[in-house]
Amino acid sequence: MTLENLQHSLDYRFDDAGLLHRALVHRSYGRENNERLEYLGDGALNFVIADFLFRKFAHRAEGDLTRMRASLVRRETLAEIARPLGIGAVLSIGAGEARSGGRQRASLLANALEAVIGAVYVDGGFGECRRVVRALFARHLAVLSPDHLDIDPKTRLQEFLQKSGRELPEYTVEKTGGEPHCPTFEARCIIPGVSRRFSGEGPSHRIAEQQAARRALAGLQGDG
Amino acid sequence: MTLENLQHSLDYRFDDAGLLHRALVHRSYGRENNERLEYLGDGALNFVIADFLFRKFAHRAEGDLTRMRASLVRRETLAEIARPLGIGAVLSIGAGEARSGGRQRASLLANALEAVIGAVYVDGGFGECRRVVRALFARHLAVLSPDHLDIDPKTRLQEFLQKSGRELPEYTVEKTGGEPHCPTFEARCIIPGVSRRFSGEGPSHRIAEQQAARRALAGLQGDG
């Protein structure tokens, strides 16, 4: 795997190959790394995806577009796209990072992919960047549907509170029991200005919080 | 104030004036409102500002760029820019919203400005959108400096935890006393995997949380 192969896979040839090289330097390798390009690429990626969804789903509400975008630009999806491009193999990373499996780590791959997208933008401009991003995400974009999204109860609660002009909820989670390999957690959902407290239980922080949010939403909608 | 004046102030003339019209319809006015354009404009704005900062501050780290962008695209800054454009006067809003001062409300003005930016992008493409955004933000961009940023302790704590691969903190806040016009709050900062609890007090949620974050950061850095 070489930078030559990667440019072929991206269907984009850099005028300044130094930009692509820089996009593939993790911060564990040195000060001259890809963090600034990642920052730029993250912005480019979010906007290109927003634009695509805005046009493709012309009759969908903003909330659906936001959720679809979140499902596409999350770390796991980016790493799925970065892996077959062989980005892990050409990444410059520190020795310690390499020993601990850094080349396979989703966060490093996702960040490097964003940096590559940023580098394409700097090198070729917005039109080329949009073309490359759409091609990279083509398979994911093709199967995307707002109806397939399982909306997180925390998101639904947040949207409900925002629509009614309320402040956002705060969550606290405590481990309440279970074996070390199988803990249980209890989450409390606290909503500013609402005296009732809602709680949820589950095998992870996330699931306990989701249950608390689901109960809060049911409780508040029942009040309305 | 008319849409004609607004186009003059934006230094942009719409091919499809219907897009500008749509960008100025708040959801309280009807189903055909500006929420989708706001979604698109938010993405465009964030990217144009990211691009500007990336180029202007070529030797600044990603964290500085992120904080500078956050200071520019926050609601208050957007409303400051929207007000002299006269967006409040030409906004279509529901009668109830109008009676409660909606035309002066920062959130409505900020969202409408984002929708206008989205409309410019749809109508004129990325180059025109970038030109209009840079002109709108020119005064704010000119005085921006990473050294002027007072970094929020919550942000610093979050960055510290992310760098050390830890989970993000959770905050809870309770009102603990004070007169109705002058309440006091106590915040607790809970960090997953850290048994110590850090607390802070202050006259608002935000200030109490900031103090708790400052203490948590001091405590954890002391451990390291």
Interface residues (C-beta under 8 A of the other chain):
Chain A: E35 R36 E38 Y39 L40 D42 G43 A44 N46 F47 A50 D51 F54 R60 A61 E62 L65 T66 Y121 F126 G127 E170 Y171 T172 V173 I190 P192 H205
Chain B: E35 R36 E38 Y39 L40 D42 G43 A44 N46 F47 A50 D51 F54 R60 A61 E62 L65 T66 G118 Y121 F126 G127 E170 Y171 T172 V173 R188 I190 P192 H205
